[in-house]
Amino acid sequence: MATPAPTTAPLDLPDLAAKLEHTLKLRAPPFGMKMFEKRADMEAIDRIRRPNSVHTLDQVVGQAARLGWTVGITAEDLVGAQCRAVVGLGNAKDEKWMSGQHTVGVWHGTLEDAGARQRALHCVPDGKFEALAVSPLSSNRLNPPDIALFYATPGAMMYFINGLQWVGYKRFDWSVVGETACADSWGRALTTRTPSLSIPCFAERRYGGVLDDEMLMALPPDLLAKALTGMAALAKNGLRYPFPQYGIQMDVRDGMAKSYPDRAKK
């Protein structure tokens, strides 16, 4: 599957990031990811950092989300084929990688299961890109990024999804591949150009600093404005985040009447 062309028009990324942080009470700022066909174009980004050590891509993403860094990488900066394959760096998807043999006895009991997991991953095709960069949206250094990403609690994610569904409703169907869950988030968003929610995996939490109660959303950056507009409309109806607890033994009609007047006590 070829990667669709990203949005090319510049966006007011700092404003979108500030509004998203305020609305969802985010603990880590939203950030962007951009693929580059030429390494030199990545290295030309203002104040780009290049790794001094070998990393997982989870660590590089964590440096943008937790430390506010703008970081650029090539295939050589990543620890192995699994990280490279999801973003299409370094022609990683060879026969050995496809077999999944390196995960047998670690994440899977049989070679058949390991290969099935590899085939389930959303991955950027090999051969087109030489480099990748991540940066906080507030820095405006990747404008526009291919995708925007943010970590949030399940409650905040539900509210954000409700905002996306305010107009132009569609049902979202997402996957859980298990380990290598970055294929559910940035891998899927880069390849399908659609909102992609994931439950971060062991590697993301161990090496990327993802907290136990965090989920990850990745999506085309122009959809942030759509979601913010939707969440603002929901707030006018008394539907705000964080969700105020009403009480499991209270008469529910007073609470529901804030949004549905016909539910009020008679």
Secondary structure, DSSP 8 states (H G I E B T S, - for coil): --------S---HHHHHHHHHHHHT-SS--EEEEEESSHHHHHTSTT-B--SS-B-HHHHHHHHHHH---EEE-GGGBSSHHHHHHHT-SS--SHHHHHTGGGBTTTBSSHHHHHHHHHH-----TTS-SEEEEEEGGG--SSS-SEEEEEE-HHHHHHHHHHHTSSS---------SSSGGGTTHHHHHHH-S-EEE---HHHHHHS---TT-EEEEE-TTHHHHHHHHHHHHHHTT--SS-----TTS-HHHHHTTT-GGGS--
